[in-house]
Amino acid sequence: MTTALYSGNLGLGHDLETIVSAVSQLNGQVNLTVRFVGTGKARSSLEHLVAQLALANVEFYPPVPLQRLPALLRRGDIHFVSQRVGTEGLIVPSKIYGILAVGRPTVFIGPKDSEVATIIRESSSGIIVRPGDVDGTAKAILELALDRELRIRMGRRAKEYYQKHLGQDKSVARIVRAIEAVVRPVPAVPILASSRLSPSENAGRGRAPIPVKGVPHSRPSSEEVPKR
């Protein structure tokens, strides 16, 4: 039994119908279970589509707590990531990073110029299918489901890519560099040395209150008021 997993937001920005339609098209060609773990606005319509197609091998589960996510991701032999056309630059399915970290192959249904597609090409850790391509998605699922060695190779490359480019120390360093690139240092305000001031000016420093607009100063005590 091969498990194909989609874990994350079942939102309107994700092409989930293509996955379900592709699984239906396989029609028992492989011993496959598909699990959708998560919730979102598209879940009810997706469940309705599964019921219409009478897909007994497609299951739905609620989201898991964050501390249980790595264990969940390891249960998937194949992972799905999807993204609709027109969402490039608006959403980045962050689930790809967890999939890479646990060393699993990805079937990505989404734009070829998106960040996820770029990562998969650079890492050689999955198969990219254009949105709406049911035949291509079915072919990708079948190829990975029937070839365990291919899944292992892609999974190994996924983990290597994550450790080299996206590990915690690398990620923190990238964040720091990004911040430094956009934040300019505030120039220091020169402070005059007290030796440049006259003795009378030095003697008076710290006594006279600095007027602040809109904030009245407290009235001096009678001892401080000079006698006339």
C-alpha positions in Angstrom: 0.0 0.0 0.0 1.3 3.4 -1.0 0.2 6.5 0.9 -0.2 9.8 -0.9 -0.6 12.7 1.5 -1.8 16.3 1.3 -1.3 18.1 4.6 -2.3 21.7 5.1 -4.8 24.3 4.1 -7.6 23.1 1.9 -8.1 26.6 0.5 -9.4 28.1 -2.6 -5.9 29.0 -3.9 -5.0 25.3 -4.2 -5.8 23.1 -7.2 -7.2 20.1 -5.2 -9.8 19.0 -7.7 -7.1 17.9 -10.1 -5.6 15.6 -7.5 -9.0 13.9 -6.8 -9.8 13.6 -10.5 -6.4 12.0 -11.2 -6.9 9.5 -8.4 -10.3 8.6 -9.9 -8.7 8.2 -13.3 -6.2 5.6 -12.0 -9.1 3.3 -11.4 -7.4 0.7 -9.3 -4.1 0.5 -11.3 -2.2 0.8 -8.1 -2.8 0.0 -4.4 -3.0 3.6 -3.2 -4.5 5.5 -0.3 -4.9 9.3 -0.5 -5.2 11.3 2.7 -6.2 15.0 3.0 -5.2 16.3 6.4 -6.4 19.8 7.1 -9.3 22.1 6.8 -10.3 25.2 4.7 -12.9 26.7 2.5 -12.5 24.1 -0.2 -12.9 21.1 2.0 -16.7 20.6 1.7 -16.7 20.9 -2.1 -13.7 18.5 -2.2 -15.6 15.9 0.0 -18.6 16.3 -2.3 -16.5 15.5 -5.3 -15.0 12.4 -3.7 -18.5 11.2 -2.9 -19.7 11.8 -6.4 -16.8 9.8 -7.8 -17.3 7.1 -5.2 -13.6 7.1 -4.2 -13.2 4.7 -1.3 -9.4 5.2 -1.2 -9.6 9.0 -0.5 -9.8 9.9 3.2 -10.2 13.2 5.1 -8.7 14.0 8.6 -8.6 17.1 10.8 -5.3 19.0 11.1 -2.8 17.8 13.7 -0.9 19.8 16.3 2.4 21.3 15.2 4.4 19.0 17.4 2.9 16.0 15.6 3.5 17.3 12.1 6.9 15.7 11.4 5.5 12.3 12.3 2.5 12.8 10.0 4.7 13.9 7.1 6.9 10.8 7.4 3.8 8.6 6.9 3.4 9.9 3.4 5.2 8.0 0.7 4.3 10.7 -1.9 3.2 14.3 -1.1 1.0 16.6 -2.9 1.5 20.4 -3.2 -0.9 22.4 -5.3 -1.3 26.0 -6.4 -3.7 27.7 -8.8 -2.5 29.9 -11.7 -2.5 33.6 -10.7 -1.4 33.0 -7.1 2.3 33.3 -7.8 3.8 35.9 -5.5 0.6 35.9 -3.4 0.9 32.5 -1.7 3.8 30.1 -1.2 2.7 26.7 0.0 5.0 26.4 3.0 4.3 22.6 3.3 7.1 22.1 0.7 9.7 22.8 3.4 8.4 20.2 5.8 8.3 17.6 2.9 11.9 18.4 2.0 12.9 18.1 5.7 11.5 14.6 6.1 12.9 13.5 2.8 9.8 12.7 0.7 9.1 13.2 -3.0 6.5 15.7 -4.2 4.0 15.9 -6.9 3.4 19.6 -7.5 0.4 20.7 -9.4 1.0 24.4 -10.0 2.6 27.2 -12.1 6.1 26.3 -13.5 7.5 29.7 -12.5 6.4 29.5 -8.9 8.8 29.2 -6.0 7.7 25.6 -5.3 8.4 24.6 -8.9 11.8 26.2 -8.7 12.7 24.3 -5.5 11.6 21.0 -7.0 13.6 21.6 -10.2 16.7 22.6 -8.2 16.5 19.7 -5.9 15.2 17.1 -8.4 12.9 15.9 -5.6 9.6 15.6 -7.4 7.4 15.9 -10.5 5.8 19.2 -11.7 2.5 19.1 -13.4 0.6 22.1 -14.8 -2.6 23.1 -13.0 -5.7 21.3 -14.3 -3.7 18.5 -16.0 -5.5 15.5 -14.7 -3.7 13.0 -17.1 -0.3 14.4 -16.1 -1.1 14.2 -12.4 -2.4 10.6 -12.7 0.8 9.7 -14.6 3.0 11.2 -11.9 1.2 9.5 -9.1 1.4 6.1 -10.9 5.1 6.5 -11.7 6.0 7.3 -8.1 3.6 4.7 -6.6 5.0 1.9 -8.7 8.7 2.8 -8.3 9.9 2.6 -4.7 13.5 3.2 -5.7 12.6 6.4 -7.5 10.8 7.6 -4.4 13.8 6.9 -2.2 16.2 8.7 -4.6 13.9 11.8 -4.8 13.4 11.7 -1.0 17.2 11.6 -0.4 17.7 14.6 -2.8 14.9 16.5 -1.0 16.5 16.1 2.4 20.0 16.9 1.1 18.6 20.1 -0.5 16.9 21.1 2.7 20.0 20.6 4.8 22.2 22.5 2.3 19.9 25.5 1.6 17.0 25.6 4.1 18.3 24.3 7.4 17.6 26.4 10.5 21.1 28.0 10.6 20.9 28.8 6.9 17.3 30.2 7.2 18.3 32.5 10.1 21.3 33.7 8.2 19.2 34.4 5.2 16.7 36.4 7.3 19.5 38.5 8.8 21.0 39.2 5.4 17.6 40.2 4.1 17.0 42.6 7.0 20.5 44.1 6.6 19.9 44.7 2.9 16.8 46.8 3.4 17.5 48.5 6.7 20.0 51.4 6.6 21.9 52.2 9.8 20.7 55.4 11.5 23.6 58.0 11.4 24.9 58.9 14.8 24.2 62.4 16.1 27.5 64.2 16.9 27.7 65.2 20.6 29.7 68.3 21.4 32.3 67.8 24.0 31.7 69.8 27.2 35.2 71.3 26.9 34.1 73.3 24.0 31.5 75.2 26.0 32.3 78.2 28.1 32.5 77.8 31.9 29.2 79.7 32.3 27.5 77.4 29.7 29.0 74.3 31.4 27.8 75.5 34.8 24.3 75.9 33.5 24.0 72.5 31.7 21.4 70.2 33.2 19.7 73.0 35.1 17.5 74.7 32.5 14.6 72.5 31.4 14.3 71.8 27.7 10.9 73.1 26.5 8.7 70.4 24.9 5.8 71.6 22.8 2.5 71.0 24.5 4.0 69.7 27.8 4.0 72.4 30.6 6.9 72.4 32.9 6.4 72.1 36.6 6.4 75.4 38.6 9.7 75.9 40.4 9.5 75.9 44.2 9.7 79.1 46.2 13.3 78.5 47.0 14.2 78.4 43.4 12.4 81.7 42.5 14.9 84.5 42.7 14.0 87.2 45.1 13.6 90.6 43.6 
